[in-house]
Each structure stands twice: as structure tokens, then as C-alpha cells.
């Protein structure tokens, strides 16, 4: 059966030697895993096909993820600097700048829509990486059924310029209710002075095994709401 073991979501995934390529290579070499990459931006999709050529563990889906089915306008967010106006890796449907002329429309859908695909293919989703420039909360809300079914580890980037921490906290609390623990890559006292950081959502049942590694407590910091 075709094993979909990892899901990578986000426009930054297109850049050479970028997040998706790194994760895809690692998962293929060390975990014998297959990856499905969701990418809604045309230029980024073309780049992904080039960068993943020869990788047999990759499937590329030409659409974005959200919490509903929709056709949305993607573009450079308002916070982006002038020098990054042509960086399609920053494209998002959140806070799109009105002055940017490089916008394009793309379809989005919930990851929960793929739950029947996982069931039919007897696959198990074990890891999700999200980098969607402010739409993280929508993606997380659109995958609660998949999360309840497979309990994947979830990693996503948070940027203080893209969405409020209160909005993210509301979604994180829903995952805590689903028996997840929330970690960050920096100690709590440093988060208030940082512009962005990574969140890690780990099922509580996995924590004892992870803590057997002496490096776990050094790398992962429990998040305080």
C-alpha cells in the first residue's frame, strides 16, 4: 500500500534546499516514509517538481489547505519588506497587500477531506509540517478529524506579524483537549522578544519515549498559555 507518512504544507517549501526538500530527504532515508506536499502557488509548484525529481516518495498536491473548501486570493502579506515583494515563498491568503500585483487565485480545502484516502490506502499520517504565513490556525482547524484518527506530530512556524497569539492559543487549546502537549523551540521567557518561533504539538502518549533521549528537554520547551 502507498504509505503517506508525512504532510508538508506551505509556500516556503519551493525554495532549493528548503524545508520540504530537507524533510523529504530525511524521511525517505531514515524513516522509509512517503510525503505529500500541498502547494497552491504556480511558480512554487514548478520549482517543487524540479527539486523533487528523482524522489519516488513525494506527491505534490496543487492546492492549499485551510478549514473549508474555497477559492482564495494569494499574495505577499502586508508585513513583507519591499525587497521580498517578488518572493513567492511568502505568499499567503492572510493579510494580502493591496498594492501587490503578483496575486493569484488558488483552491484550498481541509486536510480532513483526505481522511478517506488514508483509510483506503491503509496509510498512517505520522508527521505534519506547516509553514503558511499566517494561515496556520485555519490549517489546524481543518485537520482535527485526521488528528484524532492518527495522532501525528505537528510542527508549525508562528510569526507575530501574521496573526495574533490569542488566535493561535485558542486553536492550541483545542489540541490540548485532544490530548496533545505543546512545545516551542525557545524557552518561554524568550518568546516575548522574538518575532517568530516553531510550535511542536506532540501526543501525550509519545512523551515518555521522547524523554528517554537526554536531548529532548534541551531542545523542546513546554509552552505556557
PLY file of the C-alpha trace (Angstrom):
ply
format ascii 1.0
element vertex 225
property float x
property float y
property float z
element edge 224
property int vertex1
property int vertex2
end_header
0.00 0.00 0.00
1.08 3.58 -0.63
2.17 4.93 2.73
1.50 8.65 3.28
3.58 9.20 6.37
4.22 12.94 6.27
2.36 16.04 5.13
4.24 19.23 4.29
2.22 22.42 3.87
3.33 25.88 2.74
4.68 28.16 0.04
8.18 28.37 1.50
8.54 24.73 0.58
9.52 25.56 -3.02
12.98 27.03 -2.49
16.01 24.89 -3.35
17.32 23.12 -0.24
14.25 24.41 1.58
12.10 22.90 4.31
10.20 20.37 2.23
13.30 19.09 0.43
15.17 18.68 3.71
12.28 16.89 5.40
11.52 14.77 2.36
15.11 13.57 2.10
15.34 12.86 5.81
12.03 10.99 5.97
12.91 8.95 2.91
16.41 7.99 4.05
15.83 7.43 7.76
12.14 6.61 8.14
11.25 4.92 4.83
8.40 7.43 4.67
6.42 8.95 1.83
5.49 12.64 1.75
2.57 14.57 0.36
3.26 18.28 -0.23
0.44 20.82 -0.55
1.43 23.89 -2.57
-1.07 26.33 -4.14
1.29 28.76 -5.94
2.09 28.02 -9.60
5.71 29.17 -9.55
6.38 27.19 -6.40
4.79 24.05 -7.81
7.11 24.21 -10.84
10.09 24.65 -8.54
8.98 21.72 -6.40
8.75 19.41 -9.41
12.33 20.31 -10.31
13.67 19.96 -6.77
11.94 16.65 -6.10
12.66 15.00 -9.43
14.00 11.53 -8.76
12.35 11.36 -5.34
9.89 8.50 -5.51
8.47 9.14 -2.05
6.89 12.52 -2.95
3.42 13.51 -4.13
2.64 17.17 -4.86
-0.92 18.47 -4.48
-1.54 21.75 -6.39
-3.78 23.37 -3.80
-3.60 24.87 -0.32
-5.03 23.71 2.98
-7.50 25.56 5.18
-10.55 24.83 7.33
-13.04 24.92 4.41
-13.37 24.50 0.65
-12.81 27.83 -1.09
-11.04 29.74 -3.86
-8.86 32.43 -2.31
-6.52 35.20 -3.40
-2.88 34.58 -2.52
-0.18 37.26 -2.44
2.60 38.88 -0.48
1.48 39.75 3.09
1.38 43.40 4.14
4.22 42.97 6.63
6.74 41.90 3.96
9.58 44.29 3.11
9.92 45.81 -0.35
12.89 43.56 -1.18
10.73 40.46 -0.69
7.79 41.57 -2.84
8.67 39.02 -5.52
9.36 36.17 -3.10
6.55 33.71 -3.81
7.72 31.72 -0.80
5.92 34.33 1.34
2.59 34.03 -0.48
-0.44 33.66 1.78
-4.16 34.33 1.71
-3.89 36.17 5.05
-3.17 39.94 5.18
-2.51 40.16 1.44
-1.10 43.54 0.44
-3.47 45.56 -1.79
-0.51 47.15 -3.57
0.98 43.85 -4.68
0.24 42.95 -8.31
1.55 39.39 -8.15
-1.58 37.94 -6.59
-3.16 34.75 -7.92
-6.16 32.64 -7.01
-5.93 29.08 -5.77
-8.19 26.47 -4.23
-7.93 25.41 -0.60
-9.52 22.51 1.25
-9.34 20.84 4.69
-6.84 18.04 5.26
-9.75 16.14 6.81
-11.05 15.75 3.24
-8.20 13.26 2.70
-9.19 11.02 5.62
-10.91 8.51 3.27
-7.72 8.41 1.16
-5.68 7.45 4.19
-8.20 4.75 5.13
-8.39 3.21 1.65
-4.62 3.15 1.19
-4.11 1.77 4.73
-1.72 4.65 5.35
-0.89 6.32 8.63
-0.17 10.02 8.94
2.66 10.43 11.45
4.05 13.94 10.90
2.75 17.30 9.64
4.91 20.38 8.93
3.05 23.66 8.36
4.51 26.95 7.11
1.71 29.07 5.65
2.48 32.66 6.64
-0.44 33.34 8.98
-2.96 30.67 7.97
-1.71 28.09 10.49
-4.84 28.28 12.65
-7.08 27.57 9.66
-4.98 24.57 8.60
-5.03 23.16 12.14
-8.80 23.60 12.42
-9.23 21.78 9.11
-7.39 18.64 10.22
-8.96 17.75 13.58
-10.53 14.51 12.30
-7.22 13.33 10.84
-5.51 14.33 14.07
-7.95 12.39 16.23
-7.55 9.35 14.00
-3.76 9.18 13.57
-2.26 11.44 16.28
0.53 12.87 14.10
3.30 15.05 15.49
2.70 18.58 14.20
5.25 21.33 13.67
4.38 24.85 12.55
6.01 28.26 12.39
4.44 31.21 14.17
5.17 34.81 13.14
3.93 37.61 15.37
3.32 39.81 12.29
0.92 37.38 10.61
-1.65 36.55 13.28
-2.36 37.24 16.93
-1.04 34.91 19.59
-4.52 34.84 21.12
-5.92 33.32 17.92
-3.22 30.67 17.86
-3.72 29.94 21.56
-7.42 29.26 21.01
-6.56 26.60 18.43
-3.75 25.14 20.52
-6.14 24.67 23.43
-8.35 22.55 21.17
-5.34 20.29 20.56
-4.62 20.14 24.27
-8.19 18.89 24.64
-7.27 16.18 22.10
-4.52 15.03 24.47
-1.61 16.93 22.93
1.27 18.69 24.66
2.51 21.99 23.18
6.24 22.75 22.96
8.37 25.51 21.44
11.97 25.71 20.28
12.78 28.54 22.73
12.23 28.95 26.49
9.06 30.80 27.39
10.83 33.94 28.64
12.46 34.42 25.22
9.26 34.20 23.20
8.07 37.70 24.10
11.11 39.27 22.45
11.17 37.08 19.33
9.45 37.76 16.00
8.84 34.09 15.16
9.36 30.61 16.53
8.33 26.98 16.00
5.48 25.21 17.76
5.55 21.43 18.22
2.35 19.55 19.06
3.16 16.11 20.41
0.62 13.49 21.56
0.89 12.99 25.31
1.29 9.25 24.87
4.57 9.81 22.96
6.22 12.00 25.60
7.63 9.21 27.86
9.53 7.66 24.97
10.82 11.03 23.79
12.06 11.90 27.26
14.31 8.87 27.18
16.55 10.97 24.96
18.77 13.26 27.07
18.49 15.98 24.42
14.68 16.22 24.47
14.40 18.63 27.40
17.20 20.75 25.94
15.56 21.10 22.54
11.87 21.29 23.46
10.34 23.75 25.91
6.84 23.33 27.28
4.59 26.17 26.16
2.76 28.24 28.76
-0.55 29.76 27.72
0 1
1 2
2 3
3 4
4 5
5 6
6 7
7 8
8 9
9 10
10 11
11 12
12 13
13 14
14 15
15 16
16 17
17 18
18 19
19 20
20 21
21 22
22 23
23 24
24 25
25 26
26 27
27 28
28 29
29 30
30 31
31 32
32 33
33 34
34 35
35 36
36 37
37 38
38 39
39 40
40 41
41 42
42 43
43 44
44 45
45 46
46 47
47 48
48 49
49 50
50 51
51 52
52 53
53 54
54 55
55 56
56 57
57 58
58 59
59 60
60 61
61 62
62 63
63 64
64 65
65 66
66 67
67 68
68 69
69 70
70 71
71 72
72 73
73 74
74 75
75 76
76 77
77 78
78 79
79 80
80 81
81 82
82 83
83 84
84 85
85 86
86 87
87 88
88 89
89 90
90 91
91 92
92 93
93 94
94 95
95 96
96 97
97 98
98 99
99 100
100 101
101 102
102 103
103 104
104 105
105 106
106 107
107 108
108 109
109 110
110 111
111 112
112 113
113 114
114 115
115 116
116 117
117 118
118 119
119 120
120 121
121 122
122 123
123 124
124 125
125 126
126 127
127 128
128 129
129 130
130 131
131 132
132 133
133 134
134 135
135 136
136 137
137 138
138 139
139 140
140 141
141 142
142 143
143 144
144 145
145 146
146 147
147 148
148 149
149 150
150 151
151 152
152 153
153 154
154 155
155 156
156 157
157 158
158 159
159 160
160 161
161 162
162 163
163 164
164 165
165 166
166 167
167 168
168 169
169 170
170 171
171 172
172 173
173 174
174 175
175 176
176 177
177 178
178 179
179 180
180 181
181 182
182 183
183 184
184 185
185 186
186 187
187 188
188 189
189 190
190 191
191 192
192 193
193 194
194 195
195 196
196 197
197 198
198 199
199 200
200 201
201 202
202 203
203 204
204 205
205 206
206 207
207 208
208 209
209 210
210 211
211 212
212 213
213 214
214 215
215 216
216 217
217 218
218 219
219 220
220 221
221 222
222 223
223 224
